[in-house]
Amino acid sequence: MRDTLLAAARHAKLRGKLMHGKYRVRFPKGPGHRLPVRYVVGCGRSGTTILGRMLALHPRVCYLFEPYHLWSLIDPRMDVTGLFTDPDGAKWFFDEGDVNPQARARYEALIARAGDAKRNDVVVEKLPHNACRLGWINAVEPDARVIHIVRDGVDVVRSIERLAERSDYRLLFRNEYNQWWGERDAKWRALSQEGPSHGYVPDEVELLRSHTQRAAYEWVVSLGEVDRHRSALGDRLFELRYAELVADTRSTCRQIAAHFDFSPDEAWIERASQLISGERKNEGAPLMLPPQTCELFNAYQVRFGFEGRAMPICEGIER
């Protein structure tokens, strides 16, 4: 009974958000409320949530926490977990060519005008998956400023594994919903179908079967997509390691404020710093990956100075 009530409560909350979004599409705020939009991206479980919570404390920031409902209204294919739409229609990568007039208009109404021009200087949107939509974002928000936060890939995939294996998270009318991979594994199906055509180890995707292996693939794709748009973003991209945020929070807050172009309020920096504790390491079994995926994964680990390493699966060895 308790699980059913929780599932019903989650369903009601999500539907309430969706209805409010539909209202805002129909009755948008005036153009005077249009604010610059800033983005926090990175593979999930990399520190985007704690960074977002810090930004939400700033008195001049309108913060949008993972507004899946808004993106599903902008373009139903963006509902990559199948929370609100048919999961079979989910699409992983979005570039400039995916922008259409209706999506652009809805972006303006739902994201760009989400704040109050009298109280806010910027809108900060946090959705990790937007690392794979940077081409689309750059088309609708030409001055988009982006923070890309990166964490040790081994810690990330073990954290994802724990969420993916949970069986206590339920949604009403979503009987096959997984807390990480969505309804009927919508996220993985979209990623595994589209990733190869974007050049991400096309010969090995079908070999990725465990939660950790698929999470490792998501991690490298997320990093790869930021690299693909690095030149177009130029100095509008600020890359940050989670360990740096933990080690020198106050200095990092000032850098973030400068990059997002809002005041480095000292009271905000103090409050934001209190949210940070030491970096946690996620222990677990060795991460075993097919050879090409392993090489790509470890190359990123070396590049960012992370300690963890994956091990290649040799032919004939059980996964």
Residue frames as qw, qx, qy, qz and C-alpha x, y, z in Angstrom:
[[0.000, 0.885, 0.465, 0.000, 0.00, 0.00, 0.00],
 [0.316, -0.786, 0.090, 0.525, 2.79, 2.44, 0.93],
 [0.394, -0.149, 0.590, 0.688, 4.58, 1.86, -2.38],
 [0.203, 0.600, 0.682, 0.365, 1.34, 2.44, -4.29],
 [0.133, -0.927, -0.287, 0.202, 0.71, 5.69, -2.43],
 [0.372, -0.601, 0.312, 0.634, 4.25, 6.89, -3.15],
 [0.355, 0.152, 0.693, 0.609, 3.88, 6.00, -6.82],
 [0.080, 0.790, 0.583, 0.171, 0.58, 7.88, -6.95],
 [0.250, -0.876, -0.078, 0.405, 2.12, 10.92, -5.24],
 [0.384, -0.340, 0.490, 0.705, 5.02, 10.99, -7.70],
 [0.264, 0.434, 0.719, 0.474, 2.57, 10.68, -10.59],
 [0.043, -0.894, -0.443, 0.053, 0.44, 13.54, -9.27],
 [0.330, -0.739, 0.138, 0.571, 3.49, 15.77, -8.79],
 [0.361, -0.097, 0.624, 0.686, 4.75, 15.11, -12.32],
 [0.159, 0.612, 0.691, 0.350, 1.32, 15.69, -13.85],
 [0.158, -0.898, -0.284, 0.297, 0.96, 18.90, -11.89],
 [0.330, -0.540, 0.347, 0.692, 4.25, 20.17, -13.29],
 [0.292, 0.188, 0.726, 0.594, 3.22, 19.20, -16.79],
 [0.052, 0.793, 0.599, 0.099, -0.12, 21.00, -16.51],
 [0.223, -0.845, -0.041, 0.483, 1.61, 24.12, -15.23],
 [0.349, -0.277, 0.549, 0.707, 4.00, 23.95, -18.19],
 [0.215, 0.481, 0.737, 0.424, 1.06, 23.67, -20.60],
 [0.073, -0.898, -0.385, 0.197, -0.50, 26.73, -18.98],
 [0.286, -0.697, 0.225, 0.617, 2.72, 28.69, -19.52],
 [0.333, 0.079, 0.690, 0.638, 2.81, 27.65, -23.17],
 [0.082, 0.698, 0.660, 0.264, -0.72, 28.95, -23.62],
 [0.156, -0.969, -0.149, -0.116, -0.24, 32.09, -21.50],
 [0.739, 0.111, -0.180, 0.640, 3.47, 33.00, -21.73],
 [0.326, -0.727, -0.144, 0.587, 5.08, 35.83, -19.83],
 [0.376, 0.921, 0.032, -0.098, 5.80, 38.98, -21.79],
 [0.762, 0.471, -0.164, 0.413, 9.10, 39.49, -23.66],
 [0.085, -0.828, 0.317, -0.455, 10.28, 41.78, -20.87],
 [0.785, -0.487, 0.346, -0.160, 10.86, 38.68, -18.73],
 [0.892, 0.384, -0.171, 0.165, 13.33, 37.19, -21.22],
 [0.451, -0.798, 0.394, 0.065, 16.59, 36.47, -19.38],
 [0.369, 0.573, -0.728, -0.074, 19.96, 35.00, -20.42],
 [0.958, -0.199, 0.012, -0.206, 19.98, 31.24, -19.92],
 [0.027, 0.639, -0.762, 0.106, 22.95, 29.41, -18.41],
 [0.923, 0.011, -0.297, -0.245, 23.41, 25.65, -18.39],
 [0.381, -0.532, 0.742, -0.147, 24.92, 23.09, -16.03],
 [0.892, 0.260, -0.257, -0.265, 25.66, 19.85, -17.89],
 [0.018, -0.513, 0.850, -0.123, 27.64, 16.66, -17.41],
 [0.531, -0.089, -0.828, -0.157, 27.01, 12.96, -17.15],
 [0.666, -0.595, -0.118, -0.433, 24.53, 12.24, -14.37],
 [0.868, -0.458, -0.094, 0.164, 26.05, 11.45, -10.94],
 [0.657, 0.325, -0.103, 0.672, 28.97, 13.80, -11.64],
 [0.310, -0.334, -0.347, 0.820, 28.05, 16.58, -9.21],
 [0.025, -0.399, -0.410, -0.820, 25.51, 18.50, -11.27],
 [0.440, -0.689, -0.548, -0.180, 22.90, 18.34, -8.50],
 [0.536, -0.583, -0.264, 0.550, 25.07, 19.77, -5.73],
 [0.284, -0.021, 0.215, 0.934, 26.34, 22.48, -8.09],
 [0.171, -0.525, -0.541, -0.635, 22.75, 23.28, -9.01],
 [0.501, -0.701, -0.490, 0.130, 21.73, 23.49, -5.36],
 [0.463, -0.361, -0.075, 0.806, 24.54, 25.95, -4.79],
 [0.094, 0.173, 0.376, 0.905, 23.42, 28.12, -7.70],
 [0.295, -0.628, -0.641, -0.327, 19.81, 27.98, -6.54],
 [0.461, -0.610, -0.413, 0.494, 20.83, 29.81, -3.34],
 [0.277, -0.020, 0.122, 0.953, 21.87, 32.91, -5.26],
 [0.196, 0.571, 0.508, -0.615, 19.23, 35.63, -4.82],
 [0.329, 0.599, -0.205, -0.701, 19.43, 36.74, -8.46],
 [0.090, 0.196, -0.907, -0.361, 19.23, 33.30, -10.06],
 [0.810, 0.084, 0.098, -0.572, 16.10, 31.60, -11.34],
 [0.128, -0.372, 0.917, 0.069, 17.02, 27.94, -11.03],
 [0.840, 0.144, -0.172, -0.494, 15.39, 25.13, -13.02],
 [0.398, -0.386, 0.828, -0.086, 16.12, 21.70, -11.58],
 [0.158, -0.016, 0.949, 0.271, 15.97, 19.00, -14.25],
 [0.499, 0.352, 0.242, -0.754, 12.77, 20.30, -15.91],
 [0.233, 0.040, 0.916, 0.324, 11.98, 17.16, -17.88],
 [0.294, 0.650, 0.668, -0.213, 8.37, 18.29, -18.13],
 [0.173, 0.817, -0.061, -0.546, 9.35, 21.54, -19.86],
 [0.048, -0.438, 0.741, 0.507, 11.64, 19.84, -22.37],
 [0.294, 0.259, 0.915, 0.099, 8.95, 17.26, -23.15],
 [0.298, 0.792, 0.426, -0.320, 6.64, 20.16, -24.06],
 [0.042, 0.732, -0.377, -0.566, 9.32, 21.85, -26.15],
 [0.546, 0.372, -0.654, -0.369, 9.85, 18.66, -28.18],
 [0.901, -0.248, 0.133, -0.330, 8.28, 15.33, -27.10],
 [0.875, 0.301, -0.327, 0.190, 11.33, 13.47, -28.41],
 [0.150, 0.614, -0.523, 0.572, 13.37, 15.13, -25.65],
 [0.741, -0.428, 0.267, -0.443, 11.53, 13.04, -23.06],
 [0.436, 0.473, -0.765, -0.031, 14.37, 10.55, -23.08],
 [0.107, -0.141, 0.904, -0.389, 13.17, 8.60, -20.02],
 [0.321, -0.325, -0.781, -0.426, 9.56, 8.31, -21.13],
 [0.030, -0.217, -0.643, 0.734, 8.18, 10.14, -18.10],
 [0.339, 0.459, 0.265, -0.778, 5.53, 12.00, -20.05],
 [0.596, 0.497, -0.303, -0.553, 5.43, 10.60, -23.58],
 [0.986, 0.155, 0.001, -0.058, 5.75, 7.36, -25.51],
 [0.526, -0.654, 0.461, 0.291, 9.28, 6.15, -24.67],
 [0.757, 0.235, 0.495, 0.355, 9.65, 4.67, -28.16],
 [0.381, 0.865, 0.181, 0.271, 9.89, 8.22, -29.55],
 [0.470, -0.815, 0.132, 0.313, 12.84, 9.28, -27.40],
 [0.669, 0.649, -0.097, 0.349, 15.86, 10.82, -29.15],
 [0.739, -0.438, -0.125, 0.496, 19.29, 11.12, -27.55],
 [0.427, -0.168, 0.178, 0.871, 21.19, 13.68, -29.64],
 [0.235, 0.879, 0.411, -0.064, 19.82, 17.08, -30.63],
 [0.464, -0.120, 0.226, 0.848, 21.61, 19.47, -32.95],
 [0.125, 0.346, -0.044, -0.929, 20.79, 22.69, -34.78],
 [0.275, -0.010, -0.715, -0.643, 18.89, 20.80, -37.47],
 [0.235, -0.397, -0.881, 0.100, 16.40, 19.54, -34.86],
 [0.038, 0.375, 0.342, -0.861, 15.21, 23.06, -34.04],
 [0.070, 0.513, 0.693, 0.502, 11.80, 23.95, -35.46],
 [0.106, -0.473, -0.041, -0.874, 9.64, 27.09, -35.03],
 [0.689, -0.566, -0.289, -0.348, 7.28, 25.52, -32.49],
 [0.809, -0.265, -0.320, 0.415, 10.15, 24.21, -30.36],
 [0.362, 0.244, -0.130, 0.890, 11.88, 27.59, -30.50],
 [0.333, -0.554, -0.136, -0.751, 8.70, 29.41, -29.42],
 [0.806, -0.500, -0.292, -0.124, 8.12, 26.97, -26.56],
 [0.696, -0.028, -0.301, 0.652, 11.73, 27.30, -25.44],
 [0.075, 0.411, -0.064, 0.906, 11.24, 31.04, -25.21],
 [0.571, -0.540, -0.178, -0.593, 8.05, 30.65, -23.17],
 [0.892, -0.386, -0.230, -0.055, 9.18, 27.85, -20.86],
 [0.797, -0.146, -0.141, 0.569, 12.92, 28.32, -20.34],
 [0.375, 0.313, 0.009, 0.873, 14.02, 31.79, -21.42],
 [0.283, -0.517, -0.034, -0.807, 11.07, 33.49, -19.66],
 [0.654, -0.340, -0.667, 0.104, 11.00, 31.22, -16.62],
 [0.413, -0.214, -0.443, 0.767, 12.26, 33.94, -14.30],
 [0.057, -0.922, -0.369, 0.100, 11.09, 37.33, -13.09],
 [0.528, 0.564, -0.015, 0.635, 13.05, 40.15, -14.69],
 [0.253, -0.847, 0.106, -0.455, 12.63, 42.28, -11.56],
 [0.742, -0.590, 0.294, -0.120, 14.14, 39.67, -9.26],
 [0.880, -0.077, 0.375, 0.283, 16.46, 37.60, -11.47],
 [0.035, 0.744, -0.443, -0.499, 19.48, 38.33, -13.63],
 [0.289, 0.340, -0.826, -0.344, 19.76, 34.89, -15.25],
 [0.929, -0.077, 0.050, -0.358, 18.00, 31.57, -15.63],
 [0.031, -0.497, 0.867, 0.009, 20.18, 28.60, -14.70],
 [0.904, 0.072, -0.116, -0.404, 18.98, 25.28, -16.09],
 [0.212, -0.480, 0.849, -0.063, 20.41, 22.01, -14.78],
 [0.937, 0.161, 0.164, -0.261, 19.80, 18.87, -16.78],
 [0.519, -0.468, 0.632, 0.335, 22.82, 16.59, -17.21],
 [0.671, 0.336, 0.625, 0.213, 21.54, 15.18, -20.49],
 [0.327, 0.927, 0.085, -0.161, 21.80, 18.59, -22.15],
 [0.362, -0.579, 0.588, 0.433, 25.47, 17.78, -22.73],
 [0.400, 0.125, 0.818, 0.395, 24.10, 15.88, -25.73],
 [0.255, 0.802, 0.535, 0.079, 21.94, 18.80, -26.91],
 [0.332, -0.581, 0.036, 0.743, 24.54, 21.54, -27.08],
 [0.197, 0.109, 0.569, 0.791, 24.08, 22.07, -30.82],
 [0.140, -0.684, -0.660, -0.278, 20.36, 22.60, -30.31],
 [0.377, -0.771, -0.312, 0.408, 20.93, 24.88, -27.33],
 [0.368, -0.324, 0.236, 0.839, 23.53, 26.93, -29.18],
 [0.103, 0.361, 0.625, 0.685, 21.00, 27.52, -31.96],
 [0.263, -0.766, -0.529, -0.255, 18.22, 28.83, -29.71],
 [0.464, -0.867, -0.034, 0.178, 20.47, 30.58, -27.15],
 [0.666, 0.641, -0.154, 0.348, 23.37, 32.11, -29.14],
 [0.047, 0.697, -0.489, 0.523, 25.04, 33.47, -25.98],
 [0.896, -0.375, -0.197, -0.137, 24.54, 30.27, -23.97],
 [0.003, -0.657, 0.681, -0.324, 27.07, 29.92, -21.16],
 [0.921, -0.099, -0.343, -0.157, 27.76, 26.35, -20.11],
 [0.294, -0.615, 0.692, -0.237, 29.43, 24.75, -17.10],
 [0.861, 0.126, -0.474, -0.136, 30.51, 21.19, -17.72],
 [0.477, -0.613, 0.556, -0.295, 31.25, 19.34, -14.50],
 [0.750, 0.299, -0.587, -0.054, 33.31, 16.14, -14.71],
 [0.643, -0.541, 0.469, -0.273, 33.86, 13.43, -12.10],
 [0.148, -0.373, 0.909, 0.112, 35.99, 10.26, -12.03],
 [0.619, 0.106, -0.500, -0.596, 34.23, 7.92, -14.46],
 [0.414, -0.033, -0.899, 0.139, 34.63, 4.85, -12.25],
 [0.062, 0.207, 0.629, -0.747, 32.85, 6.60, -9.38],
 [0.461, 0.194, -0.121, -0.857, 30.15, 7.80, -11.78],
 [0.591, 0.054, -0.688, -0.417, 29.32, 4.40, -13.21],
 [0.300, -0.127, -0.880, 0.346, 29.20, 2.74, -9.80],
 [0.203, 0.228, 0.408, -0.861, 26.83, 5.44, -8.59],
 [0.556, 0.171, -0.354, -0.732, 24.63, 4.91, -11.66],
 [0.444, 0.015, -0.893, -0.076, 24.69, 1.17, -11.06],
 [0.027, -0.181, -0.773, 0.607, 23.24, 1.62, -7.56],
 [0.414, 0.291, 0.153, -0.849, 20.35, 3.70, -8.88],
 [0.540, 0.220, -0.593, -0.555, 19.69, 1.40, -11.82],
 [0.373, -0.014, -0.924, 0.081, 19.47, -1.63, -9.54],
 [0.248, 0.041, 0.550, -0.796, 16.94, -0.07, -7.17],
 [0.164, -0.312, -0.873, -0.336, 13.57, -1.78, -7.19],
 [0.126, -0.551, -0.664, 0.489, 11.74, 0.51, -4.76],
 [0.092, 0.376, -0.073, -0.919, 11.20, 3.46, -7.10],
 [0.255, 0.427, 0.846, 0.193, 7.79, 3.20, -8.76],
 [0.195, 0.173, -0.102, -0.960, 5.59, 5.45, -10.87],
 [0.560, 0.398, 0.601, -0.409, 1.87, 5.03, -11.43],
 [0.714, 0.653, 0.161, -0.194, 1.09, 3.87, -15.00],
 [0.386, 0.734, -0.559, 0.002, 4.82, 3.33, -15.62],
 [0.933, -0.302, 0.136, -0.143, 5.12, -0.30, -14.63],
 [0.902, 0.129, 0.025, 0.412, 8.51, -0.83, -16.26],
 [0.107, 0.940, -0.146, 0.288, 10.12, 2.39, -15.11],
 [0.804, -0.133, -0.231, 0.531, 13.77, 2.20, -14.03],
 [0.266, -0.892, -0.125, 0.343, 15.09, 5.13, -12.00],
 [0.312, -0.543, 0.426, 0.653, 18.08, 5.50, -14.31],
 [0.200, -0.021, 0.767, 0.609, 17.12, 4.04, -17.68],
 [0.404, 0.139, -0.071, -0.901, 13.51, 5.17, -17.73],
 [0.785, 0.186, 0.354, -0.473, 10.39, 3.41, -18.99],
 [0.934, 0.289, 0.208, 0.043, 11.27, 0.15, -20.78],
 [0.666, -0.294, 0.289, 0.621, 14.94, 1.17, -20.81],
 [0.418, 0.874, 0.245, 0.035, 14.09, 4.16, -23.04],
 [0.121, -0.907, 0.341, 0.214, 17.38, 5.94, -22.31],
 [0.503, -0.366, 0.721, 0.307, 19.54, 2.98, -23.17],
 [0.628, 0.464, 0.605, 0.159, 17.56, 2.09, -26.28],
 [0.303, 0.950, 0.067, -0.035, 17.92, 5.65, -27.61],
 [0.228, -0.817, 0.492, 0.198, 21.61, 5.86, -26.72],
 [0.592, -0.193, 0.745, 0.240, 22.52, 2.44, -28.08],
 [0.604, 0.598, 0.512, 0.124, 20.64, 3.06, -31.33],
 [0.274, 0.958, 0.033, 0.074, 22.02, 6.55, -32.00],
 [0.474, -0.762, 0.368, 0.246, 25.47, 6.39, -30.40],
 [0.719, -0.024, 0.544, 0.431, 27.07, 4.19, -33.09],
 [0.471, 0.716, 0.369, 0.359, 25.98, 6.53, -35.91],
 [0.087, -0.987, 0.100, -0.093, 27.69, 9.36, -34.04],
 [0.530, 0.614, -0.523, 0.263, 30.94, 7.42, -33.99],
 [0.427, -0.574, 0.561, -0.417, 30.91, 6.08, -30.45],
 [0.208, -0.292, 0.933, -0.008, 32.48, 2.59, -30.64],
 [0.714, 0.167, -0.162, -0.660, 29.87, 1.24, -33.09],
 [0.617, 0.214, -0.750, -0.105, 31.37, -2.24, -33.08],
 [0.283, 0.050, -0.834, 0.470, 30.95, -2.78, -29.34],
 [0.418, -0.232, 0.160, -0.864, 27.63, -1.28, -28.28],
 [0.832, -0.140, -0.354, -0.403, 25.84, -4.63, -28.44],
 [0.658, 0.067, -0.657, 0.362, 28.45, -6.03, -26.04],
 [0.038, -0.264, 0.448, -0.853, 27.53, -3.56, -23.29],
 [0.529, -0.356, -0.720, -0.275, 25.14, -5.49, -21.08],
 [0.451, -0.444, -0.604, 0.485, 25.63, -4.60, -17.42],
 [0.102, -0.954, -0.277, 0.042, 24.50, -1.36, -15.80],
 [0.440, -0.701, 0.227, 0.513, 28.12, -0.31, -15.25],
 [0.485, 0.043, 0.587, 0.647, 29.11, -0.98, -18.85],
 [0.169, 0.732, 0.539, 0.381, 26.18, 0.99, -20.20],
 [0.277, -0.928, -0.135, 0.208, 26.83, 3.77, -17.69],
 [0.526, -0.422, 0.362, 0.643, 30.46, 3.92, -18.85],
 [0.361, 0.384, 0.597, 0.605, 29.24, 4.33, -22.42],
 [0.056, -0.910, -0.392, -0.124, 26.90, 7.15, -21.34],
 [0.456, -0.766, 0.068, 0.448, 29.83, 8.83, -19.56],
 [0.468, -0.188, 0.478, 0.719, 32.15, 8.76, -22.59],
 [0.226, 0.608, 0.597, 0.472, 29.36, 9.89, -24.93],
 [0.203, -0.931, -0.280, 0.120, 28.59, 12.82, -22.64],
 [0.440, -0.637, 0.262, 0.577, 32.25, 13.88, -22.63],
 [0.457, 0.119, 0.621, 0.625, 32.53, 13.30, -26.35],
 [0.147, 0.788, 0.531, 0.274, 29.57, 15.55, -27.10],
 [0.260, -0.912, -0.028, 0.314, 31.05, 18.39, -25.07],
 [0.483, -0.352, 0.489, 0.635, 34.27, 17.94, -27.04],
 [0.395, 0.448, 0.655, 0.463, 32.32, 18.03, -30.30],
 [0.030, 0.900, 0.350, 0.258, 30.91, 21.46, -29.45],
 [0.581, -0.542, -0.100, 0.598, 33.97, 22.82, -27.64],
 [0.361, 0.052, 0.301, 0.881, 35.11, 24.95, -30.55],
 [0.091, -0.625, -0.511, -0.584, 31.65, 26.42, -31.19],
 [0.489, -0.794, -0.357, 0.055, 31.20, 27.33, -27.53],
 [0.400, 0.602, -0.254, 0.643, 34.68, 28.75, -27.12],
 [0.157, 0.185, -0.584, 0.775, 35.05, 30.74, -23.90],
 [0.612, -0.296, -0.040, -0.732, 31.33, 30.27, -23.19],
 [0.900, -0.154, -0.407, -0.040, 32.28, 26.80, -21.92],
 [0.191, -0.673, 0.587, -0.408, 33.72, 26.46, -18.42],
 [0.826, -0.007, -0.562, -0.039, 34.92, 22.97, -17.54],
 [0.355, -0.616, 0.472, -0.520, 35.12, 22.02, -13.90],
 [0.528, 0.034, -0.842, 0.101, 36.19, 18.86, -12.13],
 [0.646, -0.635, -0.334, -0.259, 34.06, 17.88, -9.17],
 [0.754, -0.275, -0.294, 0.519, 37.22, 17.49, -7.08],
 [0.283, 0.261, -0.037, 0.922, 38.07, 21.15, -7.72],
 [0.403, -0.605, -0.257, -0.637, 34.64, 22.23, -6.52],
 [0.797, -0.516, -0.310, 0.057, 35.19, 20.28, -3.30],
 [0.716, -0.080, -0.191, 0.667, 38.80, 21.37, -2.75],
 [0.194, -0.150, -0.067, 0.967, 38.36, 25.13, -3.25],
 [0.116, 0.657, 0.744, 0.033, 34.67, 25.89, -3.14],
 [0.037, -0.832, -0.209, 0.513, 34.85, 29.63, -2.55],
 [0.123, -0.477, 0.498, 0.713, 37.27, 30.33, -5.36],
 [0.154, 0.207, 0.874, 0.412, 35.24, 28.11, -7.68],
 [0.096, 0.753, 0.612, -0.224, 32.04, 29.96, -6.78],
 [0.014, -0.754, 0.094, 0.649, 33.67, 33.22, -7.85],
 [0.125, -0.216, 0.747, 0.617, 34.73, 31.67, -11.15],
 [0.143, 0.462, 0.865, 0.135, 31.21, 30.36, -11.72],
 [0.064, 0.814, 0.376, -0.438, 29.67, 33.77, -10.97],
 [0.042, -0.602, 0.377, 0.702, 32.06, 35.44, -13.42],
 [0.126, -0.003, 0.864, 0.487, 31.31, 32.86, -16.11],
 [0.038, 0.589, 0.803, 0.082, 27.53, 33.06, -15.66],
 [0.104, 0.374, 0.127, 0.913, 27.72, 36.85, -15.32],
 [0.475, -0.762, -0.327, -0.295, 26.04, 37.42, -11.98],
 [0.144, -0.808, 0.372, -0.433, 27.31, 39.04, -8.80],
 [0.630, 0.079, -0.714, 0.296, 29.73, 36.98, -6.64],
 [0.500, -0.686, 0.013, -0.529, 27.68, 37.79, -3.55],
 [0.161, 0.425, -0.792, 0.408, 29.77, 36.91, -0.48],
 [0.592, -0.124, 0.528, -0.596, 26.77, 35.81, 1.54],
 [0.894, 0.285, -0.111, -0.328, 25.84, 33.46, -1.30],
 [0.538, 0.496, -0.665, 0.152, 29.38, 32.07, -1.47],
 [0.187, -0.341, 0.753, -0.531, 29.30, 31.35, 2.25],
 [0.762, 0.058, 0.362, -0.533, 25.93, 29.59, 2.08],
 [0.825, 0.428, -0.303, -0.210, 26.90, 27.65, -1.04],
 [0.297, 0.524, -0.758, 0.248, 30.16, 26.49, 0.55],
 [0.459, -0.259, 0.663, -0.531, 28.29, 24.99, 3.47],
 [0.891, 0.202, 0.037, -0.405, 26.60, 22.51, 1.11],
 [0.673, 0.512, -0.532, 0.032, 29.91, 20.92, 0.16],
 [0.762, -0.520, 0.383, -0.042, 31.44, 18.03, 2.04],
 [0.281, -0.507, 0.744, 0.333, 34.33, 15.76, 1.12],
 [0.597, 0.348, -0.520, -0.502, 34.35, 13.89, -2.17],
 [0.796, -0.163, 0.522, -0.260, 33.02, 10.35, -1.77],
 [0.182, 0.391, -0.833, -0.348, 34.55, 7.38, -3.52],
 [0.867, 0.044, 0.073, -0.491, 32.32, 4.57, -4.72],
 [0.244, -0.403, 0.880, 0.062, 33.91, 1.20, -4.09],
 [0.861, 0.265, 0.175, -0.397, 33.02, -1.82, -6.16],
 [0.850, 0.043, 0.453, 0.267, 34.18, -4.57, -8.47],
 [0.282, -0.321, 0.461, 0.778, 36.61, -3.72, -11.29],
 [0.543, 0.631, 0.114, -0.543, 34.97, -2.06, -14.28],
 [0.504, -0.061, 0.761, 0.403, 35.27, -4.45, -17.23],
 [0.470, 0.696, 0.059, -0.539, 34.71, -3.05, -20.72],
 [0.839, 0.431, 0.252, 0.218, 35.18, -4.21, -24.32],
 [0.678, -0.115, 0.108, 0.718, 38.63, -3.15, -25.65],
 [0.232, 0.479, 0.253, 0.808, 37.72, -0.04, -27.68],
 [0.398, -0.803, -0.273, -0.350, 35.29, 1.24, -25.07],
 [0.757, -0.531, -0.119, 0.363, 37.90, 0.57, -22.37],
 [0.571, 0.093, 0.118, 0.807, 40.55, 2.49, -24.29],
 [0.013, -0.642, -0.265, -0.719, 38.26, 5.47, -24.81],
 [0.596, -0.750, -0.265, -0.112, 37.13, 5.44, -21.17],
 [0.750, -0.419, -0.049, 0.510, 40.68, 5.30, -19.82],
 [0.432, 0.351, 0.165, 0.814, 41.87, 8.01, -22.22],
 [0.237, -0.771, -0.192, -0.559, 39.38, 10.40, -20.63],
 [0.751, -0.625, -0.164, 0.136, 40.42, 9.26, -17.16],
 [0.691, -0.087, 0.039, 0.716, 44.04, 10.11, -17.97],
 [0.210, 0.562, 0.239, 0.763, 43.13, 13.40, -19.62],
 [0.371, -0.774, -0.126, -0.497, 41.25, 14.65, -16.56],
 [0.123, 0.501, -0.677, 0.525, 43.74, 13.26, -14.06],
 [0.803, -0.329, 0.104, -0.486, 41.38, 10.71, -12.52],
 [0.282, -0.482, 0.823, -0.101, 42.75, 7.68, -10.71],
 [0.766, 0.119, 0.571, -0.271, 40.25, 5.00, -11.66],
 [0.187, 0.395, -0.726, -0.531, 40.82, 2.73, -14.65],
 [0.895, 0.150, 0.103, -0.408, 38.66, 0.24, -16.51],
 [0.408, -0.343, 0.819, 0.213, 39.99, -3.18, -17.50],
 [0.497, 0.307, -0.513, -0.629, 39.54, -4.67, -20.96],
 [0.859, 0.019, 0.421, -0.290, 37.43, -7.76, -21.44],
 [0.030, -0.438, 0.812, 0.384, 39.56, -10.34, -23.19],
 [0.697, 0.137, -0.462, -0.530, 38.02, -12.71, -25.69],
 [0.660, -0.034, -0.750, 0.017, 36.72, -15.83, -24.04],
 [0.159, -0.035, -0.675, 0.720, 36.46, -14.26, -20.55],
 [0.162, -0.654, -0.734, -0.081, 33.01, -14.19, -19.04],
 [0.008, -0.550, -0.013, -0.835, 31.57, -10.67, -18.47]]
